[in-house]
Amino acid sequence: DAMAAAYQLRELRPKSFEILTKCPATFVKQRDGACMTYRRPHIALAEDRCSIFDREITAVHWSPPFEGPLCLPPEDVDEYYEAYADFERLLNVDMDVPSE
């Protein structure tokens, strides 16, 4: 499941985990003639003062069919897509993600 994969990502690929907690993805939903667009990171953490590596994961926002255009500074795009691919591999149990 996505929550377990997020915890596993934190263990195996901490840099990718950090990126997916900070870089907002764009999600778009169209329903009943309305278009709703919102941006938020793929991995949400509890609000406290601990390191991101100690905080509870409170939600995972992963829905590729509803993703819209990425709105990040150009210098962040490559790292975002690498982190995205790492997480996607963990969600597909037949693939392996090596530790950093």
Protein Blocks (a to p, Z undefined) as FASTA:
>chain_A
ZZlmmmmmmmmmmmlmmmmmmmccdddddeehiacdddddfbdcdddfbdfklpccfbdc
ddfklpccddddfklmmmmmmmmmmmmmmmmmmbccddZZ
